[in-house]
Amino acid sequence: MTIVRLGYVAMSMELQNCSPSQTMTFKQFSQIKDREAAINKLERIAVSNLENILRLLKHNVGNQVHFFRLTSRIIPLANHEELADWKYMRPLKGALKEIADYLKDHSIRVDFHPDHFVLLNTKKLDILNMSIKTLAMHEALLKGMELDTEHRCVLHVGGAYDDKEKALEQFIHNWGSIPTRIQRMIMLENDDTTFSLQDTLYLCEKLGIPLVFDYHHHLANFQNENWVEDWDRIVSTWGHSKLPIKMHISSPKSEKDFRAHADYVDPKMFLTFLNEIKGSVPEIHCMIEAKQKDQALFKLAEELREAQGIKLIDQSSFEI
């Protein structure tokens, strides 16, 4: 028997006027002649984003959703080179504290998936430093929410740079330059074009990083199609984590556009995965990466009600 908890990404299709990713471009910032006023506007946007995150968390609690990915676009221009003197965390303390208090009272697992420009296997020192700086911003947000930062940021391995084997070794080389407090935040995910499950396992086992298995990515990019043979190795990468193992689930948009995410998750595809791993772990958290966000979660949960061997716990959780 395995408990399965479903989660979704960043925003709701049901809540109106609740984007947690409102932004301002640097061009828009530059057009405001008074720099202090421009920074004040950036800060208002960031606070509004955090207020909307709190609304989303309340929406999740109301719908018994216990797993949620936060957007990484909460603070516009946070690490822009022209705003290096901006102490952007100070004005966010109050809004972050409200989220912290809410999370203390409600059991919701939250984490981040920083954008693709966070590259830990780059050969360029400036890109590596910016990547670490961006991860430090995520760390500050998690601390502001009074959360343990361990295993809260999912990353891809990075670029292949025309030689995948060297790129894997570059990740290991760079890892030694990354502060320990940043290292402990990181989980790695197999991707759909370059670094397969086996590639990612190599790094995770060598460096002690949990592996987030993306089933859809694996179907698009694999060395050994039979991922079940490596399932015990995947589970073992979570042996030192306080959190249950997590994975990503999505469905192809079409055969022609296989790598793109569909609006919803194919329940048969998901059940194929679940039936292989049931009983192997006590609990697994499954992040739905579908265009219809929370509606995709609710639809999948409804469809799974009719599946054989499923015992519902609540609106987003069940036993298999």
C-alpha positions in Angstrom: 0.0 0.0 0.0 1.3 3.5 -1.0 -0.2 6.9 -0.1 -0.2 9.2 -3.2 -0.6 12.9 -2.9 -1.2 15.1 -5.9 0.1 18.7 -6.4 0.1 21.3 -9.0 2.2 24.2 -10.3 2.3 27.9 -9.4 -1.2 29.2 -10.1 -4.9 28.4 -10.1 -7.3 28.3 -13.1 -10.2 28.8 -10.7 -9.1 31.8 -8.7 -9.5 35.2 -10.5 -7.0 38.0 -10.3 -4.6 35.8 -8.3 -1.3 35.7 -10.3 1.7 35.2 -8.1 4.0 36.2 -11.0 3.1 39.8 -11.7 6.1 41.5 -13.0 7.8 44.6 -14.3 10.5 44.7 -17.1 13.7 46.6 -16.7 12.5 48.9 -19.5 9.4 49.7 -17.6 11.5 50.3 -14.4 13.8 52.6 -16.3 10.9 54.7 -17.6 10.0 55.8 -14.1 12.2 58.8 -13.6 12.2 58.7 -9.8 14.3 55.6 -8.9 13.0 55.3 -5.4 9.4 55.4 -6.7 10.4 52.7 -9.3 11.8 50.5 -6.5 8.7 51.1 -4.4 6.6 49.8 -7.3 8.7 46.7 -7.6 8.2 46.1 -3.9 4.4 46.5 -4.2 4.3 44.0 -7.0 6.4 41.5 -4.9 4.1 41.9 -1.9 1.1 41.5 -4.1 2.6 38.3 -5.5 3.1 37.0 -1.9 -0.5 38.0 -1.0 -1.7 36.0 -3.9 0.4 33.0 -2.9 -1.4 33.1 0.5 -4.7 33.1 -1.4 -3.6 30.1 -3.4 -2.5 28.2 -0.2 -6.0 28.9 1.3 -7.6 27.7 -2.0 -5.5 24.5 -1.7 -6.5 23.9 1.9 -10.1 24.4 1.0 -9.8 21.8 -1.7 -7.6 19.4 0.4 -4.5 19.9 -1.8 -1.3 19.2 0.3 1.4 19.8 -2.3 2.1 23.0 -4.3 5.0 24.4 -6.4 5.7 28.1 -5.8 6.5 30.3 -8.7 10.1 31.5 -8.9 8.9 34.9 -10.3 7.8 36.4 -7.0 10.3 39.3 -7.0 10.6 41.1 -10.3 14.2 42.1 -11.2 15.5 40.6 -8.0 19.0 39.9 -9.3 19.2 42.5 -12.1 22.7 43.9 -12.3 21.4 47.5 -12.3 19.6 46.8 -8.9 22.5 45.3 -7.0 22.0 47.7 -4.1 18.3 46.9 -3.7 17.6 45.0 -0.4 14.5 43.4 -1.7 13.8 41.0 1.2 13.2 43.8 3.7 9.8 45.0 2.5 8.6 41.4 2.1 9.0 40.3 5.8 5.4 41.0 6.7 3.8 39.1 3.8 6.3 36.2 4.2 5.4 36.0 7.9 1.7 35.7 7.1 2.5 32.8 4.8 4.8 31.3 7.5 2.0 31.4 10.1 -0.5 29.8 7.7 1.9 27.0 6.8 2.5 26.3 10.5 -1.3 25.7 10.9 -1.8 23.7 7.7 0.2 20.8 6.3 1.2 21.8 2.8 4.5 20.8 1.1 5.8 23.6 -1.0 8.9 23.9 -3.1 10.4 25.7 -6.2 11.6 24.8 -9.7 14.0 27.7 -10.5 14.1 28.8 -14.1 16.2 27.1 -16.8 18.9 29.9 -16.6 20.0 28.4 -13.3 22.9 26.3 -14.6 25.2 24.5 -12.1 27.2 22.7 -14.8 28.2 25.8 -16.7 31.9 26.5 -17.5 31.3 30.2 -17.2 32.0 31.6 -13.7 29.7 34.6 -14.1 26.8 32.3 -15.0 27.6 30.0 -12.0 27.7 32.9 -9.6 24.4 34.3 -10.9 22.9 30.8 -10.5 24.1 30.6 -6.9 22.7 34.1 -6.3 19.3 33.1 -7.7 19.2 30.0 -5.5 20.2 32.2 -2.5 17.1 34.3 -3.3 15.0 31.1 -3.2 16.6 30.2 0.1 15.8 33.7 1.6 12.1 33.2 0.5 11.9 29.8 2.2 13.5 31.1 5.3 11.1 34.0 5.3 8.3 31.4 5.2 10.1 29.7 8.2 10.5 26.5 6.2 13.4 24.0 6.4 15.2 24.7 3.1 16.4 21.1 2.6 15.3 19.6 -0.8 13.0 22.4 -1.8 14.5 23.4 -5.3 14.2 21.1 -8.3 16.8 21.7 -11.0 17.7 20.1 -14.3 21.3 19.0 -14.7 22.0 21.9 -17.2 23.5 22.1 -20.7 25.3 19.4 -22.7 27.8 21.9 -24.2 28.5 19.4 -27.1 29.9 16.8 -24.8 27.4 15.2 -22.3 30.0 13.2 -20.4 32.2 16.3 -19.8 29.1 18.3 -18.9 28.3 15.7 -16.2 31.8 16.0 -14.8 31.6 19.8 -14.9 28.5 19.5 -12.6 30.6 17.5 -10.2 33.5 20.0 -10.4 31.2 23.0 -9.8 29.4 21.3 -7.0 32.5 21.8 -4.8 32.2 25.5 -5.3 28.5 25.7 -4.2 27.9 26.6 -0.5 26.7 23.7 1.5 23.5 25.6 2.5 22.6 25.9 -1.2 23.6 22.3 -1.9 21.1 21.0 0.6 18.2 22.7 -1.1 18.7 20.9 -4.4 16.9 18.0 -6.1 17.7 16.9 -9.7 15.3 15.9 -12.4 15.9 13.9 -15.6 15.1 16.0 -18.6 13.4 15.3 -22.0 16.2 16.1 -24.4 19.7 15.6 -22.9 20.2 14.1 -19.4 18.4 10.8 -19.1 17.3 9.0 -15.9 20.6 7.1 -15.9 22.7 10.3 -16.4 20.9 12.0 -13.5 21.1 9.0 -11.3 24.9 9.1 -11.8 25.1 12.6 -10.3 22.5 12.0 -7.6 24.2 8.9 -6.3 27.7 10.4 -6.5 26.8 13.7 -4.8 23.9 12.6 -2.4 21.2 14.5 -4.2 17.5 13.3 -4.3 16.3 12.4 -7.8 12.9 13.7 -8.9 11.7 11.2 -11.6 9.8 12.8 -14.4 7.9 10.0 -16.1 6.9 12.0 -19.2 10.5 13.2 -19.7 11.7 9.6 -19.4 9.4 8.5 -22.2 10.8 11.2 -24.4 14.5 10.7 -23.6 15.9 7.4 -22.3 18.8 5.1 -22.5 17.0 2.2 -21.0 13.2 2.4 -21.6 12.5 0.1 -18.6 12.7 2.7 -15.8 11.4 0.1 -13.3 14.8 -1.6 -13.2 16.2 1.7 -11.7 13.3 2.4 -9.4 15.0 1.1 -6.2 18.0 3.3 -7.1 15.7 6.3 -7.4 14.1 5.6 -4.1 17.5 5.2 -2.4 18.5 8.8 -3.4 15.7 9.9 -1.0 17.1 7.8 1.9 18.6 10.8 3.8 15.6 13.2 3.1 13.0 14.2 5.7 10.5 14.5 2.8 8.6 11.8 0.9 9.9 10.9 -2.5 8.4 13.1 -5.3 8.0 12.7 -9.0 6.6 14.7 -11.9 3.6 13.6 -14.0 2.4 15.1 -17.3 1.1 13.8 -20.6 2.2 14.5 -24.1 0.3 17.2 -26.0 0.2 14.9 -29.0 2.3 12.3 -30.7 3.8 15.0 -33.0 4.4 17.4 -30.1 5.4 14.7 -27.6 7.6 16.7 -25.3 5.0 19.5 -24.8 2.6 19.2 -21.8 -1.0 18.5 -22.4 -3.8 20.4 -20.7 -4.6 17.4 -18.5 -3.0 14.2 -17.3 -4.0 10.9 -19.0 -5.2 8.7 -16.0 -4.2 5.5 -17.8 -0.6 6.8 -18.3 -0.5 7.8 -14.6 -1.9 4.4 -13.4 0.7 2.6 -15.5 3.4 4.3 -13.4 1.5 3.8 -10.1 0.9 0.2 -10.6 4.6 -0.4 -11.0 5.6 1.4 -7.8 2.7 0.7 -5.4 4.0 -0.8 -2.2 7.6 0.2 -2.9 7.4 3.4 -0.8 5.0 4.4 2.0 4.2 7.7 0.4 4.9 9.5 -2.9 4.1 13.1 -3.9 3.2 13.6 -7.5 3.5 17.1 -9.1 1.2 17.6 -12.0 2.7 19.6 -14.8 -0.3 20.3 -16.9 -1.5 23.5 -18.6 -4.8 23.5 -16.7 -3.0 23.6 -13.3 -5.4 22.9 -10.4 -8.3 21.9 -12.8 -6.0 19.2 -14.1 -5.5 17.9 -10.6 -9.2 17.9 -9.8 -10.1 16.2 -13.1 -7.4 13.5 -12.6 -8.5 12.9 -9.0 -12.1 12.5 -10.2 -11.1 10.1 -12.9 -9.1 8.0 -10.5 -12.1 7.5 -8.3 -13.3 4.8 -10.7 -10.0 3.0 -11.0 -9.5 -0.4 -9.5 -7.4 -0.6 -6.4 -7.7 3.1 -5.5 -9.0 4.1 -2.1 -9.6 7.8 -1.7 -8.3 9.6 1.4 -9.5 13.1 0.4 -9.8 15.3 -2.7 -6.2 15.0 -3.8 -4.9 11.9 -1.9 -5.5 8.2 -2.2 -4.0 4.8 -1.4 -3.1 2.3 -4.0 
